[in-house]
């Protein structure tokens, strides 16, 4: 009989098959246990932070003011005074964070960024009348921050008025989520200035926007988002809504002195701007934008994020029901 | 007693080892990818098509510097963007370009050597084709534009210059309201256009009759031209005929069938919205002329082209220009226009 026999007998075949089957089953179980159907999460395991609610108590009839005029220093003073003065919003010893739109490295006269004169005046009001301990002016621009703050004139104006300009750095970001949010889940936000703040004031121009239709008070706070936030552009109305759920400012100032009617958000030609000579101060971001869209010849229904934010409890789109206080300095 | 040994052949061992090596390689790759959350390194992105940046061509790198006027100097490094990071420069405006054939953007700032307050930033978009470049130029054209006489399409505003030539669309945005700055940018733009005159012309623009054509009136509608959602990629322009302004439009389709379908679709759209067929003054336009609330609409197809006249006040002027265009298209396609339209 031959000593070497490579033929399997039945017993050996069954044993080998069983071993192979067990190996395949083990691999399958291991795969199932390691399978992550949600894919990699944007966060990196950091503890989530909670963004404070910076809003002030409501006062009937003093939620929104609308002032006509071409001189920003005058209109912003009147607009804030009509809501009770800066003293209603800023108290002695407060740290105030001002969030302007510093999105682009373009000069102020092109209207793509917040007017530096306006920022300087609000900083002055916070210090001189509000008694603020510190005012921080900050944004997380998509463009290079140094270029943006320099070329827009905002850095110089803010510093000259006594504010601290805070540029974004990686260590200033923490992760946050919006309760019941679909998009903002464990997502980095520019948190450090907010952690120091007692009050948050948004100041933004009125602009046409290629993607969302308009860029005004609510969209301004997109600049506090970190990470590859452009992935939200395809859900622009939802992300603006969730941003409004996340950031609740003390006051927003919507500068419609010159509104960018076309080719937003970048603009580029002075002819993209129209003299709409209107400035809005509001404790309600939704109401501010609901009025602001009229400066762009739009209706609330043209901007789905306004209605979505209202449904999410961020404010009231029927600004008339808030009895806006009007003034004319023309 | 028989001893049974289980000795595998060398070939079997080799094959087994090879399969194991493949499995290990797969496992390693999965682990490496899963533990690196920056998915873009591996081409997985969530915001648009993959466009791997190609190695910058030396010639392309020089293009933006050709926009520097005499007596100016560059004051910033050249910036380059592709479809993945275009949003970093122009934010929410990026999809407008990436959805229109965008390939790359080069930017740089320049300042006058004699007056450093005279600064402008040049944005040079490579839109892949002359048609795409014209599309983005035309859609964004400012109402107060002043056309610049040149070989391409160009206009200026109080502070900026815009032009397209070949596959390039360019914006030169002045950082000051200065006629001196605008003049310098204009000269640089004209020189650039002359040096980069492209052979890739847009066929429709070459086909519009030249007589009575209003310079600078060409407009491009990527979609929804004249309120009709079936009207895509439509070029229009104006003619001044005996004091009347006539809007003529034209579009090249993939085939004569498509051209006819577009023409038929627009005809039905006009009729469904209150238009009525009216007798043509010129026999060749029979069945192609409609009255739409006391204005004249003309629609036809010839070969691969759909063309016509939109909202003309004067039927005679409208038909005159329509016939010129139709005859040109018929000659090109080598036959008569479609019997119905």
Interface residues (C-beta under 8 A of the other chain):
Chain A: X1 X3 X4 X5 X6 X9 X12 X36 X40 X42 X44 X103 X104 X106 X107 X109 X110 X142 X143 X151 X209 X210 X211 X212 X215 X228 X230 X231 X233 X234 X236 X262 X263 X264 X265 X266 X268 X269 X270 X271 X272
Chain B: X2 X3 X4 X5 X6 X7 X34 X37 X39 X46 X47 X87 X88 X89 X90 X91 X92 X93 X94 X95 X96 X121 X140 X142 X143 X144 X157 X158 X159 X160 X171 X173 X175 X176 X177
